[in-house]
Amino acid sequence: MASSACTKPIFPSTFTVSSSSSSSSESKSKLGHVSFINTTSPLPIYRKLSRSNPCHSQRSLVVNNVLKTVDPAQTSVSEDVGNLGEKPTILVSEKLGDAGLQVLRGFGHVECAYDLSPEELCTKISCCDALIVRSGTKVTRQVFEAAKGRLKVVGRAGVGIDNVDLQAATEFGCLVVNAPTANTIAAAEHGIALLAAMARNVAQADASVKAGKWQRNKYVGVSMVGKTLAVMGFGKVGSEVARRAKGLGMHVIAHDPYAPADRARAIGVDLVSFDQAISTADFVSLHMPLTPTTNKVFNDATFAKMKKGVRIINVARGGVIDEDALVRALDSGIVAQAALDVFTEEPPSKDSKLVQHENVTVTPHLGASTKEAQEGVAIEIAEAVLGALKGELSATAVNAPMVAPEVLSELAPYVVLAEKLGRLAVQLVCGGNGIKSVKVVYRSARGPDDLDTRILRAMVTKGIIEPISNTIINLVNADFVAKQKGLRISEERVVVDSSPELPVDSIQVQISNVESKFASAVSENGEISIEGKVKFGIPHLTRVGSFDVDVSLEGNLILCRQVDQPGMIGRVGNILGEQNVNVSFMSVGRTSRRKKAIMAIGVDEEPNKEALHNIGAVPAVEEFVFLKL
C-alpha cells in the first residue's frame, strides 16, 4: 500500500506536540494546559501541550479543554491551581449571590458588569475565560465569535438555557453548564403559590381592597381539593409541584415522554398522553423546557381541546404559550384564569393585553427568587464554572454527554490511551491528512450496554485532528468537528474472554483508504492499524499492523522494520548513544524467527537528522518512522 517515497529514510513528522521540557521560545509562547481529573485525589494533574492561545500572550490558562488528560510520565500535583498561570477572567453579566461571587474570587479575576448591550458584551468577552448569566443576557453566536476561542465555559445561573446558542457554543468548543437543582424547591413553591392565589383571586382582591373597595361576592374562588391538576413536564420542578399538590388533596396526572413511570407512581401520579392531560385537567401547570418542539405548543388548537373553565399556571418558559392565543382563550371563557411568572418577551410591554387581562395573575419571573435559592444557585453555578475551567466534566453540562464520576474514574487511563493512539495513528499517514474514515474497536469482557465509549471516541478524535489542524478538540465539540472535516468515526465493540473488572481490554484504531509512512503499520486488510492496552495504569502500544509489540506510550518513539538478526538492538542503540539520545525502553516483535521484526524504541530526546539518517543506513533496517507522542 505504501509507496517507496514513504519508506526509508523517514524524518520527524511536522505534526508534533511539545513536551513539558521544551525550552524553545515558541513553545513557551504557546504553552497551554490540558488535564484530566485525578479522581483519587481532590487535586488535578496537569500536562503541558503545545497550542495557540489567542489573547493570552505569554500567559496560560489552567485548563483549555473540557477533557483533562493524564500523562503518566509527566505528572505533577499542583497545590494551587492558580499558580500554573495567571488567573482566569470570569465575567458576571447579571446579579449573582455573594456566596457564589466569593467562590469565584477565590479562583480567578471576577468582573461584574450588568445591563450590557450586545455590542458591549462582545467587546468584553474577547478577554474572558468564563461567562455567567441569568435569563436576561442573550449569549448569541456573535458572542462566541467575538470570544475568538478564549471563552471556555458559559454558566447559566438557573435551569433554562434558551438564551444561550447551544449550537454555536458546541461549534466553538465552549461548555455550557447550568444550575438545575438549587432553585427546584423555590420554583415549585412559586408554582403552588400562583395556583392558590389564582384559585382564590388573591391578587385581584388585594388590589380591590387597596383601592378602597370591599367586594367579597366578586372574588369568590374555587377549591383545589378533589380537582385534577395536569403537570406538563415531570422533571425536578414538575415532580415537586406534584408532591405539594397531592398534599393539597388534588388528583395529579402528568405528561412527560421521558419521565420514568416508577418515579411517577412513587409520588402517586399517573403518566398520561398530552391530549389526555389537557382534556381532563381542571388546572394545568407547565414545567417543560423551551425547545423547537415545545415552542408555542399551547396554542389555539391546544386550548380548544381543554375543559371549559380550565386554569393555567406557567413558571417554566414563556415561549411554550402562544400569548395571543391565550388572550383569545381567556376572552372566550375556555381558560377561566391564568397565573404567569414567565413571558415570551421579558419584561413584557406595558400595554400587553395578556398582562392587563383581569383574569390573569402575573409576577416578574420570581420562580427562583428566594434568598435561599439565590445563594444556592450562585454557589452551584460558581462551582460548575470553576470545575469546567479546571477541566473537569460537569454533571450539569448541557451540550456535552454526561459521564458519571465513577465512569470517569474507571476510564481515566483509557482516555490517555485513546488520545495517544489517535495521535500516533495520524503520524503514520503520509502527509498527515486526507483521512476520511476511522474505525475504533474496543475489546472488552463487558457487554455493549455496560461500556460508555463516548469519551474514548472523543479522545481518539482529539488525537487524530489536533496534530494536523489548529482546532482544539474536547468532549463538547469532538463529533461536530469530525463531521465538519468530513471525518467519519465508527465504533465496534468486541466481547472477549477477559476480566470484567477492567472496562476495556484493548483499543484498536484503524484508518482506511490512506497511504502509510510506515508500511508495516498496514494490516492484512490494507488499513493502518495500531492497538494498545493499559498495563498497571500506563498506556502501552501492543500491536502495529500485523506485528505484536509491547512499549509504553511515553515520550518519543522510533519504529523500525528490520531483518531479524543478531546485533540489531546494539547497532541502533549505539547510533542513538553517539548522538547523546537516551533510550528509555526497547521492544522487538517479529512474525517468526530470523525473518521480519519490528523494533520499538522509546527515546527521551528527539533524535537529530544525522541520527535518523544513520539508522536508515543500517542495511538490515528496511523502514523506520519517528513519532512524537
C-alpha positions in Angstrom: 0.0 0.0 0.0 2.8 2.4 0.9 5.0 3.9 -1.9 8.7 3.8 -1.8 8.7 7.6 -1.2 7.2 6.8 2.2 9.7 4.3 3.3 13.3 4.8 4.5 14.5 7.2 5.5 11.7 8.8 7.3 12.4 12.1 9.1 10.5 13.6 12.0 6.9 14.5 11.4 6.0 18.1 11.5 2.8 17.4 13.3 4.1 17.3 16.8 3.2 18.0 20.4 5.8 19.8 22.5 6.7 18.1 25.8 6.9 19.9 29.1 10.6 20.0 28.9 10.7 22.0 25.7 12.8 25.1 26.0 12.1 26.9 22.8 10.7 30.4 22.9 8.0 29.3 20.5 6.9 26.6 22.8 6.9 28.9 25.8 4.7 31.4 24.0 2.1 28.7 23.1 2.0 27.0 26.4 -1.4 25.7 27.5 -2.6 23.1 29.9 -4.8 20.1 29.4 -5.7 18.0 32.4 -7.8 15.0 33.4 -9.2 14.8 36.9 -7.4 12.5 39.2 -10.4 11.0 40.9 -8.5 9.6 43.8 -7.3 13.0 44.8 -9.0 16.3 45.2 -6.2 17.9 43.2 -6.0 17.9 39.4 -3.0 16.6 37.5 -1.6 18.6 34.6 0.4 18.1 31.4 1.6 20.9 29.1 0.6 20.7 25.4 1.6 22.9 22.5 -1.3 25.0 21.2 -2.1 28.5 20.1 -3.5 30.7 22.8 -5.1 33.8 21.4 -5.4 36.9 23.6 -3.2 35.4 26.3 0.2 36.4 25.0 2.7 34.7 27.4 0.1 33.8 30.0 -1.5 30.4 30.2 -4.9 29.3 31.4 -5.1 26.5 33.9 -7.1 24.4 31.5 -8.1 25.0 27.9 -10.2 21.9 27.4 -13.2 20.3 29.0 -11.4 17.0 28.9 -8.3 16.5 31.0 -5.5 14.2 30.1 -3.1 12.5 32.5 0.3 11.7 31.1 1.8 9.1 33.5 5.3 10.2 32.5 4.7 13.9 33.1 2.5 14.4 36.1 2.9 16.9 38.9 0.3 17.7 41.5 -0.3 21.4 42.0 -1.3 22.6 45.4 -2.5 25.9 43.9 -4.1 25.7 40.5 -3.8 29.4 40.0 0.0 29.3 40.3 0.2 27.5 37.0 -0.5 30.7 35.2 -2.4 33.9 35.5 -5.9 33.5 37.0 -8.7 33.2 34.5 -11.1 36.1 34.0 -14.8 35.4 34.8 -17.4 37.9 33.6 -20.7 38.0 35.5 -23.2 39.9 33.5 -26.2 39.6 35.8 -26.5 39.8 39.6 -25.2 36.7 41.4 -25.4 35.9 45.1 -22.5 37.0 47.2 -21.7 33.4 48.2 -21.1 32.5 44.6 -19.0 35.5 43.9 -16.9 34.6 46.9 -16.3 31.1 45.4 -15.3 32.6 42.1 -13.0 35.2 43.5 -11.0 32.5 45.3 -10.0 31.2 41.9 -10.0 33.9 39.3 -10.5 37.6 38.4 -14.2 38.4 38.6 -15.7 41.3 36.7 -19.3 42.1 37.4 -20.8 44.2 34.5 -24.6 44.3 34.4 -27.0 45.5 31.8 -24.5 45.2 28.9 -25.7 45.8 25.4 -24.9 43.1 22.9 -22.1 45.2 21.5 -20.6 45.8 25.0 -20.8 42.1 25.7 -19.0 41.2 22.5 -16.3 43.7 23.3 -15.7 42.4 26.8 -15.9 38.7 26.0 -12.7 38.6 23.9 -10.6 38.6 27.1 -12.8 36.4 29.3 -12.4 32.7 30.0 -15.9 32.2 31.5 -19.2 34.0 31.4 -22.0 33.7 34.0 -25.5 34.8 33.0 -29.1 34.5 34.3 -32.1 34.7 31.9 -31.6 38.3 30.7 -28.4 38.0 28.8 -28.5 36.6 25.3 -25.4 34.6 24.5 -25.6 34.6 20.7 -23.3 33.2 18.0 -21.8 36.7 17.7 -20.7 36.4 21.3 -18.8 33.2 20.7 -17.3 34.6 17.5 -16.1 37.7 19.4 -14.5 35.4 22.1 -12.1 34.2 19.4 -11.7 30.8 21.0 -10.9 32.0 24.5 -14.3 31.5 26.2 -14.2 28.1 27.8 -17.5 27.9 29.7 -20.8 29.7 29.9 -22.6 29.3 33.2 -26.4 29.8 33.3 -27.4 30.6 36.9 -30.7 28.8 36.7 -32.3 26.0 34.7 -33.4 27.3 31.3 -30.7 27.7 28.7 -32.8 29.0 25.8 -30.9 32.4 26.0 -27.7 30.6 25.0 -27.0 29.5 21.4 -26.0 25.9 22.2 -25.2 25.1 18.6 -22.7 27.9 18.4 -21.3 27.0 21.8 -20.7 23.5 20.7 -19.0 24.5 17.4 -16.6 26.8 19.3 -15.9 24.0 21.9 -17.4 26.0 24.8 -19.1 24.1 27.6 -22.4 25.3 28.8 -23.4 24.5 32.3 -26.5 25.3 34.3 -27.6 25.1 38.0 -30.7 22.9 37.8 -31.0 21.8 41.4 -30.6 24.8 43.8 -33.8 26.6 42.7 -36.0 23.5 42.3 -37.9 23.9 45.5 -38.2 27.7 45.1 -39.7 27.3 41.6 -42.1 24.5 42.8 -43.2 26.7 45.8 -43.9 29.6 43.5 -45.9 27.4 41.2 -48.1 26.3 44.1 -48.3 29.9 45.4 -49.6 31.1 42.0 -52.0 28.1 41.8 -53.5 29.0 45.2 -53.5 32.8 44.5 -55.3 32.3 41.2 -57.9 29.9 42.6 -58.8 32.3 45.4 -58.3 35.6 43.4 -55.8 36.8 45.9 -54.1 39.4 43.6 -57.3 40.9 42.4 -58.9 41.0 45.8 -55.8 42.7 47.3 -55.8 45.4 44.6 -59.6 45.9 45.2 -59.2 46.4 49.0 -56.3 48.8 48.4 -58.5 50.8 46.1 -61.0 51.3 48.9 -63.5 48.6 47.8 -64.9 45.6 49.7 -66.2 43.2 47.0 -66.5 39.8 48.7 -69.0 38.4 46.3 -67.0 39.4 43.2 -63.9 37.4 44.3 -65.4 34.0 45.1 -62.8 31.4 44.3 -62.7 27.7 43.6 -61.5 24.9 45.8 -58.4 22.8 44.9 -59.4 19.7 46.8 -60.6 17.0 44.5 -59.6 18.9 41.4 -57.4 17.4 38.7 -54.0 19.0 38.1 -52.1 18.2 35.0 -48.4 18.7 35.4 -46.9 19.2 31.9 -43.2 18.2 32.3 -42.4 15.8 35.1 -38.8 16.8 35.8 -37.4 18.1 39.1 -39.7 21.1 39.4 -42.7 19.3 38.0 -42.4 16.4 40.4 -42.0 18.7 43.4 -45.2 20.6 42.3 -47.0 17.3 42.1 -45.9 16.3 45.6 -47.2 19.5 47.0 -50.5 19.4 45.0 -51.1 15.9 46.4 -50.7 17.3 49.9 -53.5 19.8 49.0 -55.8 17.0 48.2 -55.6 17.3 44.4 -55.7 14.4 41.9 -52.5 14.8 39.9 -51.8 13.5 36.4 -48.7 14.3 34.4 -47.4 14.2 30.8 -43.7 13.8 30.1 -42.5 11.4 27.3 -39.1 10.9 29.1 -40.3 10.5 32.7 -39.9 7.1 34.3 -43.2 5.6 35.3 -41.9 4.2 38.5 -40.9 7.6 39.8 -44.4 9.0 39.0 -46.0 6.0 40.7 -43.9 6.6 43.8 -45.5 10.0 44.1 -48.9 8.8 43.3 -49.1 10.4 39.9 -50.5 8.9 36.7 -48.5 9.4 33.5 -50.9 10.1 30.6 -50.7 11.3 27.0 -50.6 15.0 26.1 -54.2 15.1 24.8 -55.5 13.2 27.8 -53.8 15.5 30.2 -55.1 18.8 28.7 -58.6 17.5 28.1 -59.3 16.2 31.6 -57.5 18.7 33.8 -59.1 21.5 35.9 -55.7 23.1 36.4 -52.7 22.8 34.1 -49.2 23.6 35.4 -46.4 24.0 32.8 -42.9 22.8 33.6 -41.5 21.9 30.2 -38.3 23.3 28.6 -38.5 25.6 25.6 -37.4 23.7 22.5 -38.4 23.8 18.8 -40.9 21.1 19.7 -42.5 22.9 22.7 -42.4 26.4 21.2 -46.0 27.7 21.4 -47.2 24.2 22.0 -50.1 25.8 23.9 -51.9 27.5 21.0 -55.5 27.9 19.7 -55.7 24.2 18.8 -54.5 23.1 22.2 -56.8 25.4 24.1 -59.7 24.1 22.0 -59.2 20.6 23.4 -59.3 21.8 27.1 -62.1 21.8 29.6 -64.1 25.0 29.6 -63.0 27.0 32.6 -59.5 25.4 32.9 -56.9 27.4 34.8 -53.3 27.6 33.7 -50.1 28.2 35.6 -46.7 28.8 34.0 -43.5 29.1 35.9 -41.4 27.4 33.2 -40.6 29.2 30.0 -42.7 32.0 28.4 -42.3 30.7 24.8 -44.3 27.5 25.4 -47.5 29.5 25.3 -48.8 31.4 22.3 -49.7 34.5 24.2 -52.1 35.9 21.7 -53.9 32.5 21.6 -54.1 32.6 25.4 -55.8 36.0 25.3 -58.4 34.7 22.9 -58.9 31.6 25.1 -59.4 33.9 28.2 -61.8 36.2 26.3 -63.9 33.2 25.2 -64.0 31.6 28.6 -62.2 28.4 27.6 -59.5 29.4 30.0 -61.0 30.9 33.2 -57.8 32.2 34.6 -54.0 32.2 34.1 -51.2 32.7 36.5 -47.9 33.6 34.8 -44.4 34.1 36.0 -42.7 34.0 32.6 -43.3 35.6 29.3 -42.1 35.3 25.7 -40.6 38.8 26.0 -39.2 39.8 29.4 -40.2 42.3 30.6 -43.4 42.3 28.7 -44.6 45.5 27.1 -46.7 47.9 29.4 -49.7 47.6 27.1 -49.6 43.8 26.8 -53.2 42.6 26.6 -52.2 39.4 28.4 -50.6 41.2 31.4 -53.5 43.7 31.7 -56.2 41.0 31.4 -58.4 41.0 34.5 -58.3 37.2 34.8 -54.5 36.9 34.7 -52.2 37.0 37.8 -48.6 37.9 36.9 -45.3 38.0 38.7 -41.9 39.2 37.3 -40.1 35.9 36.9 -39.8 35.2 40.6 -39.6 31.4 40.3 -36.1 31.2 41.8 -36.4 34.4 43.9 -35.9 33.3 47.4 -32.9 34.2 49.5 -32.0 30.5 49.9 -32.4 29.7 46.2 -30.4 32.7 45.1 -27.5 31.7 47.3 -27.8 28.1 46.3 -27.9 28.8 42.6 -24.9 31.2 42.9 -22.8 28.6 44.7 -23.9 25.8 42.3 -23.1 27.7 39.1 -19.8 29.0 40.6 -18.7 25.5 41.4 -19.8 24.2 37.9 -17.9 27.0 36.1 -14.7 26.6 38.2 -14.9 22.8 37.6 -15.0 23.4 33.9 -12.1 25.9 34.0 -10.1 23.2 35.8 -11.0 20.8 33.1 -13.5 18.7 35.0 -16.5 17.2 33.3 -19.5 18.9 34.9 -22.6 16.9 35.9 -24.7 19.9 34.8 -23.2 20.3 31.3 -26.0 20.7 28.7 -24.0 20.5 25.5 -21.8 17.5 26.3 -22.6 13.9 27.0 -22.9 13.2 30.7 -20.3 10.8 32.0 -20.8 9.7 35.6 -17.9 10.4 38.0 -17.4 6.7 38.7 -17.2 6.0 34.9 -14.6 8.8 34.6 -12.6 7.3 37.3 -12.6 3.9 35.8 -11.9 5.1 32.2 -9.1 7.7 33.1 -6.1 5.7 31.9 -8.0 4.5 28.8 -8.7 8.2 28.0 -5.0 8.7 27.8 -4.5 5.6 25.7 -7.3 6.6 23.3 -5.8 10.1 22.6 -2.2 8.7 22.2 -3.4 6.0 19.8 -5.1 8.7 17.7 -2.1 10.9 17.8 0.2 8.0 16.8 -2.1 6.8 14.0 -2.3 10.2 12.3 1.5 10.4 12.2 1.6 7.2 10.3 -0.4 8.7 7.4 1.6 10.1 4.5 1.1 13.9 4.6 -1.0 13.6 7.8 -4.2 14.4 6.1 -6.8 13.0 3.6 -8.2 10.9 6.4 -11.9 10.2 5.9 -12.7 7.0 7.7 -11.5 5.9 11.1 -12.7 2.8 13.0 -12.2 2.3 16.7 -12.5 -1.2 18.0 -13.0 -1.8 21.8 -12.3 -5.3 23.1 -13.9 -5.8 26.5 -15.4 -8.6 28.6 -18.4 -6.3 29.2 -21.4 -6.1 27.0 -22.0 -3.0 24.8 -24.6 -1.6 27.3 -22.1 -1.7 30.1 -19.4 0.3 28.4 -19.8 4.0 27.7 -17.3 4.8 25.0 -18.3 8.4 24.1 -15.3 9.9 26.0 -12.9 7.4 24.4 -14.2 8.2 20.9 -13.8 12.0 21.6 -10.2 11.4 22.6 -9.4 9.4 19.6 -10.8 12.2 17.5 -8.8 14.7 19.5 -5.6 12.7 18.9 -6.2 12.5 15.2 -7.3 16.0 14.4 -5.3 18.3 16.7 -1.8 17.4 15.3 -2.9 18.3 11.8 -5.1 21.4 12.4 -5.4 24.4 14.6 -8.7 23.2 16.1 -8.8 22.4 19.8 -10.9 19.3 20.4 -12.8 18.4 23.5 -15.7 16.3 24.5 -18.1 19.2 23.6 -17.1 19.6 20.0 -15.4 16.4 19.0 -18.3 14.9 17.0 -19.1 18.3 15.4 -15.5 19.0 14.3 -15.1 15.5 12.9 -18.3 15.9 10.9 -17.2 19.3 9.7 -13.9 17.9 8.5 -15.6 15.1 6.7 -14.1 12.5 9.1 -16.3 9.5 9.8 -15.5 7.7 13.0 -17.2 4.4 13.6 -17.1 2.2 16.6 -17.1 -1.6 17.1 -17.3 -3.4 20.4 -16.0 -7.0 20.6 -16.7 -9.1 23.6 -13.7 -11.1 24.7 -12.9 -13.5 27.4 -11.1 -11.3 29.9 -11.6 -9.8 33.3 -14.9 -7.9 33.5 -13.4 -5.8 36.3 -11.4 -4.0 33.6 -13.7 -1.8 31.4 -11.5 -2.2 28.3 -9.1 -5.0 27.3 -7.7 -3.2 24.3 -8.4 -0.3 21.9 -7.6 -0.6 18.2 -7.6 2.4 15.8 -7.9 1.7 12.1 -7.5 4.3 9.3 -8.6 3.2 5.9 -8.0 4.5 2.3 -4.8 6.3 3.1 -1.2 5.9 2.3 1.1 4.9 5.2 4.5 6.3 6.0 5.3 3.0 7.6 4.2 0.1 5.5 4.5 -2.3 8.5 1.6 -0.5 10.2 -0.7 -1.7 7.4 -2.8 -4.7 8.4 -3.8 -7.6 6.2 -7.0 -5.7 5.4 -5.0 -2.8 3.9 -5.7 -0.4 6.8 -3.3 1.4 9.1 -3.9 -0.4 12.3 -2.5 0.1 15.8 -3.7 -1.4 19.1 -3.0 -0.6 22.7 -3.7 -1.7 26.2 -3.5 -0.2 29.7 -1.0 -2.1 31.9 -0.6 -1.1 35.6 -2.3 2.2 34.8 0.2 3.0 31.9 -0.9 3.1 28.2 1.0 0.6 26.1 1.3 0.1 22.3 0.7 -3.7 21.8 0.3 -4.1 18.1 1.4 -2.3 14.9 -0.1 -3.7 11.7 0.5 -7.5 12.0 3.4 -7.2 14.5 3.0 -7.6 18.2 5.0 -5.2 20.3 4.9 -4.0 23.9 6.0 -0.5 24.6 4.7 2.2 27.0 3.4 5.2 25.1 5.6 7.8 26.7 7.9 10.5 25.3 9.1 9.8 21.7 9.1 6.5 19.7 11.1 5.1 16.9 9.6 2.2 15.0 11.9 0.1 12.7 11.1 -2.8 10.5 14.2 -4.9 10.1 15.6 -8.3 9.2 15.5 -10.3 12.4 19.2 -11.0 13.1 21.7 -10.7 16.0 23.2 -7.3 16.9 20.4 -5.1 15.7 19.4 -3.7 19.1 23.0 -2.9 19.8 23.7 -1.2 16.5 20.7 1.1 16.7 21.4 1.8 20.4 24.9 2.8 19.6 23.8 5.2 16.8 21.5 6.9 19.3 24.1 6.9 22.1 26.6 8.6 19.8 24.2 11.5 19.4 23.5 11.7 23.1 19.9 10.4 22.8 18.9 8.3 25.8 17.0 5.1 25.1 14.3 4.6 27.8 13.0 1.2 26.6 13.1 -1.1 23.6 10.9 -3.9 22.4 11.0 -6.3 19.5 8.1 -8.0 17.9 8.5 -10.5 15.0 6.5 -12.6 12.7 8.7 -15.6 13.0 12.3 -16.5 13.9 15.0 -14.9 11.7 12.5 -13.2 9.4 10.9 -9.8 9.8 10.7 -7.9 13.1 9.6 -4.5 14.4 11.8 -2.8 16.9 10.1 -0.2 19.0 12.5 2.2 20.7 11.5 4.8 23.3 13.8 7.8 23.4 13.9 10.7 25.9 15.1 13.3 23.3 14.2 14.0 19.7 17.0 12.4 17.5 18.6 14.8 15.1 18.6 14.2 11.3 22.1 12.6 11.4 21.0 10.0 13.9 17.9 9.2 11.9 19.9 9.1 8.7 22.3 6.6 10.3 19.5 4.4 11.5 18.1 4.3 8.0 21.6 3.5 6.6 21.8 0.2 8.6 21.4 -2.5 5.8 19.0 -4.7 7.8 16.7 -1.7 8.5 14.0 -1.8 5.8 12.0 1.2 7.0 11.5 3.3 10.1 9.5 6.2 11.4 10.0 8.7 14.3 6.9 9.6 16.2 6.2 12.1 18.9 3.5 11.3 21.5 
